[in-house]
Amino acid sequence: MSSSETFNATRTTGAEAERLKRLATYAAVAVAGTLIAIKLWAWVATHSVAMLASLVDSTLDLVASGLNLLAVRHALTPADEEHRFGHGKAEALAGLGQAAFIGGSAAFLLFQSLDRLIKPEPVHESALGLAVIGVSIALTIALVLFQRYVITRTRSLAISADRLHYATDVATNAGVIVALVLAGLWGWTAADALIGLAISLVIAWGAFSILRGSYDELMDREFDDAERARIKEIVKQHGAVVSLHDLRTRRAGHRSFIQLHLELPPEMTLIEAHRISDEVEDAIKKAFPDAEVLTHQDPAGVEMIHSFTKK
């Protein structure tokens, strides 16, 4: 999911978001299980390494989606005394697990494809394989579209990671179609191994992308520049706020955390400062409904005074 997509997302919060995330995990597991069954049947019939690549990919999809199902369920557990910020990072941990499984599958397929390239074998029952891949593509596209809908409303890293490798499945399945046509119908056996090799590289890239997103969340990476600029704009729109500093942001699963210091007129009373702080927090929460917002009130100019006394 790109930055522009996340920035413009219409997010859903509360029970509806939890319901959508659970539905997405159940749908992914169901689709992966179905694809494994029909691709196993097709691989036994065709002996195509490209079909084997697609079968292994779907098998790992099932493992990854199973991890997602458990991770999302745990991430939605409310905060408790031992985890005051909730359990949202369980999604990022699931992403690391997915990256490991997918990376392993890429290595396996790489060696299988190289072996088939050295020792080519004919492909059988191409028509059956083509029919199975056609069904696979239809099911996968339907799942990816539903996952995209859920991501725009929940901003779930786990569902986003799941969508990424199912989206690559569409490309890999298209590659299998090409392999079955070239190797099975036209007799160019090397095409099967070459396309299997290409699929392994696509899967490896997907593993790296998932790893990078999970790492960013676990390391508390800041919001992107557009979102941080939006927060600053919201704060400065309040007439009583002089300025702000020390803006800090991070994400943990479906939750976001925003912290900042408000600079207010020095003569303002504590009660008035507290009221303005509440108004600023409410305005930020309207733009970022999944966020926990924490503000600290400083008299305007305190940063300049501190820097002067340090000298």
C-alpha positions as CSV (number, residue, x, y, z in Angstrom):
1,M,0.0,0.0,0.0
2,S,1.6,3.3,-1.1
3,S,1.9,6.4,1.1
4,S,-0.8,8.3,-1.0
5,E,-3.2,5.4,-0.5
6,T,-2.7,5.4,3.2
7,F,-2.9,9.1,3.5
8,N,-6.3,9.2,1.7
9,A,-7.7,6.1,3.3
10,T,-11.2,6.2,4.8
11,R,-10.5,4.4,8.0
12,T,-13.0,2.5,10.0
13,T,-12.5,2.2,13.8
14,G,-14.0,0.1,16.6
15,A,-15.9,-3.1,16.2
16,E,-16.4,-2.7,12.5
17,A,-12.7,-2.5,11.9
18,E,-12.1,-5.6,14.0
19,R,-14.9,-7.5,12.1
20,L,-13.3,-6.6,8.7
21,K,-9.9,-7.7,9.7
22,R,-11.1,-11.0,11.0
23,L,-13.2,-11.5,7.8
24,A,-10.1,-10.8,5.7
25,T,-8.0,-13.4,7.6
26,Y,-10.7,-16.0,7.3
27,A,-11.1,-15.3,3.5
28,A,-7.3,-15.6,3.0
29,V,-7.1,-19.0,4.7
30,A,-10.1,-20.3,2.8
31,V,-8.8,-19.2,-0.6
32,A,-5.3,-20.5,0.1
33,G,-6.7,-23.9,1.1
34,T,-8.8,-24.2,-2.0
35,L,-5.9,-23.2,-4.3
36,I,-3.6,-25.8,-2.7
37,A,-6.1,-28.6,-3.4
38,I,-6.6,-27.8,-7.0
39,K,-2.9,-26.9,-7.8
40,L,-1.8,-30.2,-6.2
41,W,-4.1,-32.1,-8.5
42,A,-2.8,-30.1,-11.5
43,W,0.8,-30.5,-10.6
44,V,0.4,-34.3,-10.3
45,A,-1.2,-34.3,-13.8
46,T,1.2,-31.9,-15.5
47,H,4.6,-32.4,-13.8
48,S,5.3,-28.7,-14.5
49,V,7.9,-27.0,-12.3
50,A,6.0,-23.7,-12.8
51,M,2.9,-25.3,-11.5
52,L,5.0,-26.7,-8.6
53,A,6.2,-23.1,-8.0
54,S,2.6,-21.9,-7.8
55,L,1.6,-24.8,-5.5
56,V,4.5,-24.1,-3.1
57,D,3.6,-20.4,-3.2
58,S,0.0,-21.2,-2.3
59,T,1.1,-23.6,0.5
60,L,3.2,-20.8,2.0
61,D,0.3,-18.4,1.5
62,L,-1.8,-20.7,3.8
63,V,1.0,-20.8,6.4
64,A,1.4,-17.0,6.3
65,S,-2.4,-16.4,6.3
66,G,-2.7,-18.8,9.3
67,L,-0.1,-16.7,11.1
68,N,-2.0,-13.6,10.2
69,L,-5.2,-15.0,11.6
70,L,-3.5,-15.6,14.9
71,A,-1.6,-12.3,14.9
72,V,-4.7,-10.2,14.1
73,R,-6.7,-12.0,16.8
74,H,-3.9,-11.2,19.3
75,A,-3.4,-7.7,18.1
76,L,-7.0,-6.9,18.7
77,T,-6.7,-7.9,22.3
78,P,-7.3,-4.8,24.5
79,A,-4.4,-3.2,26.4
80,D,-3.7,-4.7,29.8
81,E,-1.5,-3.9,32.8
82,E,1.5,-5.6,31.2
83,H,1.0,-4.1,27.7
84,R,-0.3,-0.6,28.2
85,F,0.1,0.3,24.6
86,G,-1.9,-2.8,23.4
87,H,-0.8,-5.8,21.3
88,G,-0.7,-4.2,17.9
89,K,2.9,-5.1,17.1
90,A,1.8,-8.7,16.9
91,E,1.0,-7.9,13.3
92,A,4.5,-6.8,12.6
93,L,5.9,-10.0,14.2
94,A,3.6,-12.0,11.9
95,G,5.0,-10.0,9.0
96,L,8.5,-11.1,9.9
97,G,7.3,-14.7,10.0
98,Q,5.7,-14.3,6.6
99,A,8.9,-12.9,5.2
100,A,10.9,-15.9,6.5
101,F,8.4,-18.4,5.0
102,I,8.2,-16.6,1.7
103,G,11.9,-16.1,1.5
104,G,12.4,-19.9,2.1
105,S,10.0,-20.7,-0.6
106,A,11.8,-18.4,-3.1
107,A,15.1,-20.3,-2.4
108,F,13.4,-23.7,-2.8
109,L,11.9,-22.7,-6.1
110,L,15.1,-21.2,-7.3
111,F,16.9,-24.5,-6.9
112,Q,14.0,-26.5,-8.4
113,S,14.0,-24.3,-11.4
114,L,17.7,-24.5,-11.9
115,D,17.6,-28.3,-11.6
116,R,14.8,-28.4,-14.2
117,L,16.7,-26.1,-16.5
118,I,19.7,-28.5,-16.4
119,K,17.5,-31.7,-16.7
120,P,14.4,-30.6,-18.7
121,E,11.2,-32.7,-18.5
122,P,8.1,-32.6,-20.7
123,V,4.9,-31.0,-19.4
124,H,1.7,-33.0,-19.6
125,E,-2.0,-32.2,-19.5
126,S,-1.5,-28.5,-20.3
127,A,-5.2,-27.9,-20.8
128,L,-6.0,-29.1,-17.3
129,G,-3.3,-26.9,-15.9
130,L,-4.6,-23.9,-17.7
131,A,-8.1,-24.4,-16.4
132,V,-6.8,-24.7,-12.8
133,I,-4.7,-21.6,-13.1
134,G,-7.7,-19.7,-14.5
135,V,-9.7,-20.5,-11.4
136,S,-6.8,-19.6,-9.2
137,I,-6.4,-16.2,-10.8
138,A,-10.1,-15.5,-10.4
139,L,-10.2,-16.4,-6.7
140,T,-6.9,-14.6,-6.0
141,I,-8.1,-11.3,-7.6
142,A,-11.4,-11.5,-5.7
143,L,-9.4,-11.9,-2.4
144,V,-6.9,-9.1,-3.2
145,L,-9.8,-6.7,-3.9
146,F,-11.5,-7.5,-0.6
147,Q,-8.1,-7.2,1.2
148,R,-7.6,-3.8,-0.4
149,Y,-11.0,-2.7,0.8
150,V,-10.2,-3.8,4.4
151,I,-6.7,-2.1,4.3
152,T,-8.1,1.3,3.4
153,R,-10.4,1.1,6.4
154,T,-8.2,-0.5,9.0
155,R,-4.6,0.2,7.9
156,S,-3.6,-3.2,9.1
157,L,0.0,-4.1,8.4
158,A,-0.8,-7.9,8.6
159,I,-3.5,-7.7,6.0
160,S,-1.3,-5.4,3.9
161,A,1.5,-8.0,4.0
162,D,-1.0,-10.7,3.1
163,R,-2.4,-8.7,0.2
164,L,1.1,-8.1,-1.1
165,H,2.0,-11.8,-1.6
166,Y,-1.5,-12.6,-2.9
167,A,-1.1,-9.8,-5.4
168,T,2.2,-11.3,-6.6
169,D,0.3,-14.6,-7.0
170,V,-1.7,-13.1,-9.8
171,A,1.6,-12.3,-11.6
172,T,3.1,-15.7,-10.9
173,N,-0.1,-17.5,-12.0
174,A,0.0,-15.6,-15.3
175,G,3.6,-16.8,-15.6
176,V,2.4,-20.4,-15.1
177,I,-0.1,-19.9,-18.0
178,V,2.8,-18.8,-20.3
179,A,4.9,-21.8,-19.2
180,L,2.1,-24.3,-19.8
181,V,1.5,-22.8,-23.3
182,L,5.2,-22.7,-24.3
183,A,6.3,-25.9,-22.7
184,G,3.1,-28.0,-22.9
185,L,1.5,-26.9,-26.1
186,W,4.5,-25.7,-28.1
187,G,7.2,-28.1,-26.8
188,W,9.7,-25.5,-25.5
189,T,10.5,-27.3,-22.2
190,A,13.1,-24.7,-21.1
191,A,10.3,-22.1,-20.8
192,D,8.9,-24.0,-17.8
193,A,12.2,-23.8,-15.8
194,L,12.8,-20.2,-16.9
195,I,9.4,-19.0,-15.7
196,G,9.8,-20.9,-12.5
197,L,13.0,-19.1,-12.0
198,A,11.4,-15.7,-12.6
199,I,8.5,-16.6,-10.2
200,S,11.1,-17.4,-7.5
201,L,12.6,-13.9,-7.9
202,V,9.2,-12.2,-7.7
203,I,8.5,-14.1,-4.5
204,A,11.9,-13.1,-3.0
205,W,11.1,-9.5,-3.7
206,G,7.7,-9.8,-2.0
207,A,9.5,-11.3,1.1
208,F,11.9,-8.3,1.2
209,S,9.0,-5.8,1.0
210,I,7.1,-7.5,3.8
211,L,10.3,-7.6,5.9
212,R,10.9,-3.9,5.4
213,G,7.4,-2.9,6.4
214,S,7.5,-5.1,9.5
215,Y,11.0,-3.8,10.5
216,D,9.8,-0.2,10.2
217,E,6.9,-0.8,12.5
218,L,8.9,-2.7,15.1
219,M,11.5,0.1,15.1
220,D,8.8,2.8,15.5
221,R,9.4,4.5,12.2
222,E,7.8,8.0,12.0
223,F,4.7,8.7,9.9
224,D,5.5,9.8,6.3
225,D,6.2,13.5,5.6
226,A,2.7,14.2,4.3
227,E,1.0,12.9,7.4
228,R,3.3,14.8,9.7
229,A,2.7,18.0,7.8
230,R,-1.0,17.4,8.1
231,I,-0.7,17.1,11.9
232,K,1.2,20.3,12.1
233,E,-1.3,22.1,9.9
234,I,-4.2,20.9,12.1
235,V,-2.4,22.1,15.3
236,K,-1.6,25.6,13.8
237,Q,-5.2,26.1,12.7
238,H,-6.1,26.6,16.3
239,G,-6.0,30.3,16.9
240,A,-4.6,30.1,20.5
241,V,-1.6,27.9,19.6
242,V,1.6,29.9,19.0
243,S,3.6,26.9,17.6
244,L,4.5,23.3,18.3
245,H,7.7,21.2,18.7
246,D,8.9,17.7,19.4
247,L,6.3,16.0,17.2
248,R,6.7,12.2,17.5
249,T,4.7,9.6,15.7
250,R,4.7,5.8,15.4
251,R,2.4,2.9,14.7
252,A,1.6,-0.5,16.3
253,G,-0.8,-2.6,14.2
254,H,-4.1,-0.8,13.9
255,R,-3.2,1.8,16.5
256,S,-1.2,5.1,15.9
257,F,0.5,7.2,18.6
258,I,1.0,10.9,18.2
259,Q,2.9,13.0,20.8
260,L,3.8,16.7,20.6
261,H,4.4,19.9,22.6
262,L,2.1,22.8,22.2
263,E,3.5,26.3,22.6
264,L,0.9,28.6,24.2
265,P,0.9,32.2,25.4
266,P,2.9,32.4,28.7
267,E,0.1,34.4,30.5
268,M,-2.5,31.8,29.8
269,T,-4.1,30.0,32.8
270,L,-3.6,26.3,33.3
271,I,-7.3,25.7,32.9
272,E,-7.4,27.5,29.6
273,A,-4.2,25.7,28.4
274,H,-5.8,22.4,29.3
275,R,-9.0,23.3,27.4
276,I,-7.0,24.2,24.2
277,S,-5.0,21.1,24.5
278,D,-8.2,19.0,24.5
279,E,-9.5,20.8,21.5
280,V,-6.2,20.2,19.6
281,E,-6.3,16.5,20.5
282,D,-9.9,16.2,19.3
283,A,-9.1,17.9,16.0
284,I,-6.1,15.5,15.4
285,K,-8.3,12.5,16.3
286,K,-10.8,13.4,13.7
287,A,-8.1,13.2,11.1
288,F,-6.5,10.1,12.6
289,P,-9.3,8.2,14.3
290,D,-7.1,5.3,15.2
291,A,-4.6,7.4,17.0
292,E,-3.8,7.9,20.7
293,V,-2.9,11.6,21.0
294,L,-0.8,13.0,23.8
295,T,0.0,16.7,24.1
296,H,2.2,18.7,26.5
297,Q,1.7,22.4,27.1
298,D,4.7,24.8,27.1
299,P,4.8,28.6,27.4
300,A,5.8,30.1,24.1
301,G,9.5,30.8,24.0
302,V,10.5,28.2,26.5
303,E,12.7,26.5,23.8
304,M,14.6,29.8,23.3
305,I,15.0,30.3,27.0
306,H,16.4,26.8,27.5
307,S,18.8,27.2,24.6
308,F,20.0,30.5,26.0
309,T,20.6,29.2,29.6
310,K,22.5,26.2,28.2
311,K,25.0,28.6,26.6
